Amino acid sequence: GIMAVAYNRLLAALGLGLFYSTLGLPLQRFSYDFPICLRAPTVPQDAVIVAIDEASYTALNQLHKKTWDRGLHAKLLTRLKAAGSKAVVFDIVFSDPDPDAPEGDKQLEAAIRAHGKVALAGEVILNRDLHGVETERLFPPVEAFMNAAAAWGDVTLPIDPDDVIRRHLSTATEPHSLGWTAAKVAGATITESPERAK
């Protein structure tokens, strides 16, 4: 009767209160981690990761403390276009022009424009002042690259206190997360519903 309904509502309220309080943080994390543990590993068959590793630095004569020659990224884009890539996503934030190699910047801009389906990374940094007021600072790609690209997305990922990334920052406004932007550039049907970005 009435007591059972009141009891169930009280339990639901307590559960939600616990889940969203600091006491409920372990429960929140478990709610992300447990389903992943049960899921079989998935390996996408239609995606390729081109990574920058130590061997790349050596083979391509790049220095760790300097910007990579963006002409190399341009060559990669040209090869990927020739190979029929559906879309290309850079998770490198090209936020400043390269003062040492402006020609590489020009080559990359041209290659991004020629490919037509390139998503670039930027950052949205949230700052909170002493009064708890949050402000955003945008670090988009270099304007020339941004104008040549299909879109850009936020590569910022929130790291939980146990040093695990469980979420991406999702917003219903621009810039979306880089993952959402990549899906949109690739033509994924899920991106046709803006409310799914939330």
Wavefront OBJ file of the C-alpha trace (Angstrom):
o trace
v 0.000 0.000 0.000
v 0.976 3.558 0.765
v 3.775 2.475 3.143
v 5.395 0.299 0.469
v 5.358 3.158 -2.071
v 6.817 5.580 0.491
v 9.481 3.025 1.458
v 10.465 2.468 -2.201
v 10.688 6.214 -2.831
v 12.818 6.665 0.276
v 15.171 3.890 -0.859
v 15.405 5.410 -4.347
v 16.169 8.861 -2.907
v 18.825 7.421 -0.572
v 20.352 5.444 -3.426
v 20.549 8.484 -5.696
v 21.894 10.624 -2.873
v 24.596 8.068 -2.148
v 25.420 7.605 -5.840
v 25.968 11.333 -6.425
v 27.746 12.074 -3.133
v 31.465 11.575 -2.479
v 30.543 8.465 -0.489
v 29.086 7.034 -3.668
v 32.184 7.605 -5.838
v 33.364 3.973 -5.545
v 29.855 2.885 -6.570
v 29.929 5.245 -9.558
v 33.303 3.894 -10.669
v 32.102 0.325 -10.228
v 29.088 1.091 -12.430
v 31.525 1.956 -15.259
v 34.093 -0.758 -14.590
v 31.882 -3.816 -14.020
v 30.143 -3.890 -17.423
v 33.521 -3.446 -19.151
v 34.876 -6.488 -17.279
v 31.964 -8.588 -18.570
v 32.264 -7.433 -22.170
v 34.352 -9.394 -24.632
v 37.243 -7.401 -26.126
v 36.299 -5.724 -29.383
v 38.727 -4.960 -32.167
v 37.374 -2.593 -34.829
v 38.041 -3.899 -38.306
v 37.512 -0.557 -40.046
v 39.951 1.640 -38.099
v 43.722 1.956 -38.130
v 45.842 3.727 -35.504
v 49.012 5.404 -36.724
v 51.003 5.998 -33.539
v 54.082 8.064 -32.829
v 56.542 5.923 -30.884
v 60.266 5.912 -30.121
v 61.042 4.123 -33.371
v 59.183 6.869 -35.257
v 61.305 9.585 -33.666
v 64.486 7.765 -34.664
v 63.448 6.701 -38.171
v 62.122 10.146 -39.089
v 64.865 12.187 -37.351
v 62.468 14.070 -35.052
v 63.490 15.592 -31.733
v 61.481 15.050 -28.556
v 61.519 18.684 -27.463
v 60.520 20.127 -30.818
v 57.336 20.139 -32.867
v 57.214 17.297 -35.337
v 57.756 18.394 -38.928
v 54.156 18.897 -40.022
v 55.189 18.107 -43.561
v 55.349 14.482 -42.340
v 51.719 14.659 -41.216
v 50.868 16.105 -44.639
v 52.567 13.163 -46.389
v 50.647 10.740 -44.185
v 47.345 12.447 -45.036
v 48.135 12.272 -48.749
v 48.867 8.528 -48.472
v 45.706 7.908 -46.444
v 43.580 9.758 -48.998
v 45.141 7.716 -51.809
v 44.366 4.543 -49.827
v 40.694 5.554 -49.648
v 40.410 6.515 -45.990
v 36.844 7.440 -45.009
v 38.028 9.946 -42.386
v 41.202 10.871 -40.501
v 41.353 12.012 -36.896
v 44.381 13.707 -35.342
v 44.477 13.572 -31.543
v 47.487 15.897 -31.585
v 46.621 19.485 -30.641
v 48.070 21.764 -33.307
v 47.375 24.910 -31.270
v 50.281 27.049 -32.512
v 52.028 27.594 -35.834
v 55.464 26.022 -36.102
v 57.878 29.002 -36.214
v 60.787 26.784 -37.274
v 59.046 25.168 -40.242
v 56.269 27.334 -41.729
v 56.490 25.369 -44.978
v 55.394 22.227 -43.107
v 52.364 24.118 -41.804
v 51.424 25.113 -45.368
v 51.802 21.515 -46.545
v 49.621 20.218 -43.705
v 46.938 22.837 -44.327
v 46.829 21.872 -48.016
v 46.704 18.150 -47.213
v 43.875 18.628 -44.681
v 41.874 20.597 -47.245
v 42.598 18.091 -50.022
v 41.489 15.119 -47.934
v 38.200 16.792 -46.961
v 37.347 14.497 -44.039
v 39.847 15.422 -41.318
v 38.909 15.980 -37.668
v 41.400 17.859 -35.510
v 41.902 18.024 -31.758
v 41.638 21.054 -29.517
v 41.320 21.518 -25.789
v 38.735 23.068 -23.518
v 40.329 23.819 -20.149
v 37.952 24.400 -17.250
v 39.157 26.679 -14.455
v 37.353 27.190 -11.160
v 38.077 30.282 -9.065
v 37.951 30.555 -5.265
v 34.216 31.315 -5.419
v 33.469 28.169 -7.405
v 32.810 30.027 -10.660
v 33.906 27.984 -13.677
v 35.342 29.536 -16.808
v 36.342 27.875 -20.056
v 39.461 28.533 -22.094
v 39.442 27.247 -25.636
v 42.608 26.048 -27.325
v 41.430 25.239 -30.853
v 43.713 24.152 -33.688
v 45.672 26.781 -35.621
v 43.130 28.854 -37.552
v 44.457 27.828 -40.960
v 44.166 24.134 -40.045
v 40.754 24.631 -38.457
v 39.441 26.353 -41.591
v 40.751 23.516 -43.770
v 39.409 20.685 -41.567
v 35.929 19.178 -41.572
v 35.643 19.841 -37.815
v 37.508 19.895 -34.533
v 36.718 18.333 -31.189
v 37.743 18.523 -27.553
v 40.398 15.986 -26.649
v 40.250 16.781 -22.905
v 39.526 13.682 -20.812
v 38.631 13.800 -17.108
v 40.930 11.596 -15.021
v 39.364 10.068 -11.922
v 41.257 10.138 -8.596
v 42.381 6.532 -9.169
v 44.066 7.654 -12.446
v 41.544 5.930 -14.712
v 39.689 7.617 -17.576
v 36.079 6.455 -17.578
v 34.284 9.287 -19.383
v 34.751 11.891 -22.029
v 33.553 15.432 -21.615
v 30.318 15.559 -23.540
v 28.390 18.683 -24.345
v 25.459 19.469 -26.570
v 27.289 22.563 -27.826
v 30.450 23.068 -29.836
v 33.079 21.862 -29.477
v 31.911 18.300 -28.961
v 34.318 15.622 -27.791
v 36.836 14.498 -30.391
v 35.217 11.047 -30.406
v 31.820 12.510 -31.309
v 33.412 14.802 -33.891
v 35.252 11.849 -35.457
v 32.008 9.872 -35.686
v 30.286 12.824 -37.327
v 33.073 13.358 -39.868
v 32.988 9.629 -40.677
v 29.217 9.860 -41.252
v 28.066 7.717 -38.305
v 24.264 7.734 -38.121
v 24.250 8.235 -34.335
v 25.438 11.815 -34.844
v 22.243 12.700 -36.717
v 20.539 13.101 -33.306
v 22.185 16.058 -31.473
v 20.651 15.001 -28.138
v 22.777 11.820 -28.263
v 25.888 14.022 -27.818
v 24.915 14.755 -24.211
l 1 2 3 4 5 6 7 8 9 10 11 12 13 14 15 16 17 18 19 20 21 22 23 24 25 26 27 28 29 30 31 32 33 34 35 36 37 38 39 40 41 42 43 44 45 46 47 48 49 50 51 52 53 54 55 56 57 58 59 60 61 62 63 64 65 66 67 68 69 70 71 72 73 74 75 76 77 78 79 80 81 82 83 84 85 86 87 88 89 90 91 92 93 94 95 96 97 98 99 100 101 102 103 104 105 106 107 108 109 110 111 112 113 114 115 116 117 118 119 120 121 122 123 124 125 126 127 128 129 130 131 132 133 134 135 136 137 138 139 140 141 142 143 144 145 146 147 148 149 150 151 152 153 154 155 156 157 158 159 160 161 162 163 164 165 166 167 168 169 170 171 172 173 174 175 176 177 178 179 180 181 182 183 184 185 186 187 188 189 190 191 192 193 194 195 196 197 198
